[in-house]
């Protein structure tokens, strides 16, 4: 690997660590050869998300269009002067990531520019593009040139991304609505969000988690611990939100304390080492 690519990948690593300690924790438990490629995927996703969520004093539509153009040009050229895009194109070309996954992701980011409420069909499209495809990109890194194993895990990988994203929606429901005027869950009245409504959403998430777990158990040993820790972290966050009254969801952003994260890591490491997971 040339110095510029190496440097770009480590900038994506730094970006990941600065934005998400939880995700970084999971990536750090992967086999070493997987870590930089996964950081590169996250770095790409993070920059696109920043464009649509925080660049309020910029022309977001133009910036996202430029980002889309530069992404595909980087993939074609095999390089970019933007280190985040350079590291991402390296992963795409090195691991033969399907360009349709990239397109679906960018389409979901475009939806965030204008979409405030969602129909069931739009919701599924958004969740697929914003979360499921990211899991599929990571899965391809875990199973480079192993199409049979990759294809067998596509559905549980999608369900894991779907579960994570729906929990994010619940956790961030207040800021999404107050700061961005977005409400993702279709057919739900924001102003009459009851425990019954919350339970319907949670039952749906529970099904996603159950299906995803079947895939987590089948992952190769090199990737299992990192994914299991992320799965367990989100499961604990989900359990915390389930115990919360619907009216309180809008009052605070729920999280897992750092010492609990460490306990999750230790427990998962022991379970994987003993072959219990």
C-alpha positions in Angstrom: 0.0 0.0 0.0 1.4 3.4 -1.0 1.9 6.1 1.7 -1.0 8.3 0.5 -3.5 5.5 0.7 -2.2 4.4 4.1 -2.5 8.0 5.3 -6.0 8.4 3.9 -7.2 5.2 5.6 -5.8 6.4 8.9 -7.7 9.7 8.5 -10.9 7.7 8.0 -9.9 5.8 11.2 -9.5 9.1 13.1 -12.8 10.4 11.7 -14.5 7.2 13.0 -13.0 7.6 16.4 -13.9 11.2 16.7 -17.6 10.7 15.7 -18.4 7.3 17.2 -16.7 5.7 20.2 -19.1 2.8 20.2 -18.6 1.9 16.5 -14.8 2.3 16.9 -14.9 -0.1 19.9 -16.5 -2.8 17.7 -14.2 -2.2 14.8 -11.2 -2.5 17.1 -12.2 -6.0 17.9 -12.2 -7.2 14.3 -9.3 -9.0 12.8 -6.6 -6.4 12.0 -6.9 -6.8 8.2 -10.6 -5.7 8.4 -10.2 -2.6 10.5 -9.0 0.0 8.0 -11.5 -1.0 5.3 -14.4 -0.7 7.7 -13.1 2.7 9.0 -13.0 3.8 5.3 -16.7 2.8 4.8 -17.7 4.7 8.0 -15.7 7.8 7.0 -17.5 8.0 3.7 -20.9 7.5 5.4 -20.1 10.1 8.0 -19.2 12.8 5.6 -22.3 12.3 3.6 -24.4 12.4 6.8 -22.7 15.6 7.9 -23.6 17.3 4.6 -27.3 16.7 5.0 -27.5 17.1 8.8 -25.1 19.9 9.8 -24.0 22.1 6.8 -26.9 24.5 7.5 -25.1 27.5 6.1 -24.3 25.8 2.8 -26.2 24.7 -0.3 -26.7 21.1 0.9 -28.2 19.9 -2.4 -25.2 21.2 -4.4 -22.7 19.9 -1.8 -24.3 16.4 -1.9 -24.3 16.4 -5.7 -20.6 17.3 -5.7 -19.9 14.6 -3.2 -21.8 12.1 -5.4 -19.9 13.2 -8.5 -16.5 13.1 -6.7 -17.3 9.6 -5.2 -17.8 8.0 -8.6 -14.9 9.8 -10.2 -12.7 8.6 -7.4 -13.8 5.0 -8.0 -13.1 5.4 -11.7 -9.7 7.1 -11.3 -8.6 4.9 -8.4 -7.7 8.0 -6.4 -8.9 11.3 -5.0 -7.3 14.3 -3.5 -10.0 14.0 -0.8 -8.5 11.5 1.7 -11.9 10.2 2.8 -13.0 9.5 -0.7 -9.6 8.1 -1.6 -9.9 5.6 1.2 -13.4 4.7 0.2 -12.6 4.2 -3.4 -9.8 1.9 -2.3 -12.2 -0.3 -0.4 -14.7 -0.3 -3.3 -12.1 -1.3 -5.8 -10.2 -3.7 -3.6 -13.2 -5.6 -2.3 -15.5 -5.2 -5.4 -18.3 -3.5 -3.5 -21.4 -3.4 -5.6 -22.0 0.2 -6.9 -25.7 -0.3 -6.4 -25.1 -0.2 -2.7 -23.4 3.1 -3.0 -26.2 4.5 -5.1 -28.9 3.3 -2.6 -27.0 5.1 0.2 -26.7 8.3 -1.7 -30.4 8.2 -2.6 -31.3 8.0 1.0 -29.0 10.9 1.8 -30.9 12.9 -0.9 -34.2 12.0 0.8 -32.9 13.6 4.0 -32.6 16.9 2.2 -36.3 17.3 1.6 -38.3 14.5 3.1 -39.9 15.2 6.5 -42.4 12.3 6.8 -42.4 8.9 5.2 -44.9 6.4 3.7 -44.2 2.7 4.5 -42.6 2.3 1.1 -40.4 5.4 1.5 -39.4 4.3 5.0 -38.2 0.9 3.8 -36.3 2.5 0.9 -34.7 5.0 3.3 -33.7 2.4 5.9 -32.3 0.1 3.2 -30.1 2.9 1.7 -29.1 4.6 5.0 -28.3 1.5 7.0 -28.7 -1.9 5.4 -26.3 -1.3 2.5 -23.6 -0.1 5.0 -23.9 -3.5 6.7 -23.6 -5.2 3.3 -20.5 -3.2 2.4 -18.9 -4.4 5.7 -20.0 -7.9 5.0 -18.3 -7.9 1.6 -15.1 -6.9 3.4 -15.5 -9.9 5.7 -16.1 -12.2 2.8 -13.9 -10.9 0.0 -14.3 -13.2 -3.1 -16.5 -15.5 -1.1 -19.8 -15.1 -2.8 -21.5 -18.2 -1.4 -20.8 -17.1 2.2 -21.6 -13.5 1.5 -25.0 -14.3 -0.1 -26.0 -16.6 2.7 -25.6 -13.7 5.2 -27.2 -10.9 3.1 -30.6 -11.1 4.8 -29.4 -11.1 8.5 -26.9 -8.4 7.7 -29.8 -6.2 6.3 -31.9 -7.0 9.4 -29.0 -5.9 11.7 -28.7 -2.6 9.9 -32.4 -2.2 10.0 -32.6 -2.8 13.7 -29.7 -0.4 14.4 -31.3 2.3 12.3 -34.7 2.0 13.9 -33.2 2.2 17.4 -31.3 5.4 16.2 -34.7 6.8 15.1 -36.1 6.2 18.6 -33.1 7.4 20.4 -32.9 10.6 18.3 -36.6 11.2 17.9 -36.5 14.5 19.8 -33.5 16.0 17.9 -34.7 14.8 14.5 -38.0 16.5 15.0 -37.0 19.6 16.9 -33.8 20.4 14.9 -34.5 18.9 11.5 -38.3 18.6 11.4 -38.0 14.9 10.5 -40.2 12.1 11.7 -39.3 8.7 10.1 -41.8 6.2 11.4 -44.7 6.0 8.9 -48.3 6.2 10.1 -47.4 7.6 13.5 -48.7 10.8 14.9 -45.9 12.7 16.5 -48.3 14.5 18.8 -50.0 11.4 20.1 -47.0 9.0 20.5 -48.3 6.5 23.1 -46.9 3.5 24.8 -49.1 1.3 22.5 -47.6 3.0 19.4 -44.1 2.6 20.9 -44.7 -1.1 21.5 -45.7 -1.7 17.9 -42.4 -0.2 16.8 -40.4 -2.1 19.4 -42.0 -5.5 18.5 -40.9 -4.8 14.9 -37.4 -4.1 16.0 -37.3 -7.2 18.2 -38.1 -9.3 15.1 -35.2 -7.6 13.2 -32.8 -8.4 16.1 -33.9 -12.1 16.2 -33.3 -12.6 12.5 -30.0 -10.6 12.6 -28.7 -12.8 15.5 -28.9 -15.9 13.4 -26.5 -14.3 11.0 -24.1 -13.0 13.8 -23.7 -16.6 15.0 -22.6 -17.7 11.5 -20.0 -15.0 11.0 -16.3 -16.1 10.6 -14.3 -15.9 13.8 -12.3 -12.9 12.5 -15.4 -10.7 12.4 -17.7 -12.3 14.9 -16.5 -10.6 18.1 -16.6 -7.0 16.7 -20.1 -7.5 15.3 -21.4 -9.3 18.4 -20.2 -6.4 20.6 -22.0 -3.9 18.4 -25.1 -6.1 18.3 -25.1 -6.5 22.1 -24.5 -2.8 22.7 -27.6 -1.9 20.6 -29.6 -4.6 22.2 -28.9 -3.2 25.6 -29.8 0.3 24.4 -33.0 -1.1 22.9 -33.9 -2.7 26.3 -33.3 0.6 28.0 -35.6 2.4 25.6 -38.2 -0.3 26.0 -38.4 0.3 29.7 -39.0 4.0 29.1 -42.4 5.6 29.0 -43.3 7.0 25.5 -43.6 10.5 26.9 -40.0 10.4 28.1 -38.5 9.5 24.7 -38.8 13.1 23.7 -37.0 14.4 26.8 -33.5 12.9 26.5 -31.1 11.0 24.3 -30.6 7.5 25.8 -27.1 6.0 25.9 -25.1 3.2 27.5 -22.6 4.2 30.1 -18.9 3.6 29.3 -18.5 1.1 32.1 -21.4 -0.9 30.7 -19.8 -0.9 27.3 -16.6 -2.4 28.8 -18.7 -5.1 30.5 -20.4 -5.9 27.3 -17.0 -6.2 25.6 -15.6 -8.5 28.2 -18.6 -10.8 28.3 -18.8 -11.1 24.5 -15.0 -11.8 24.3 -15.4 -14.7 26.9 -18.5 -16.1 25.1 -16.8 -16.1 21.7 -13.5 -17.6 23.1 -15.5 -20.4 24.8 -17.5 -21.0 21.7 -20.8 -20.0 23.4 -21.7 -17.5 20.6 
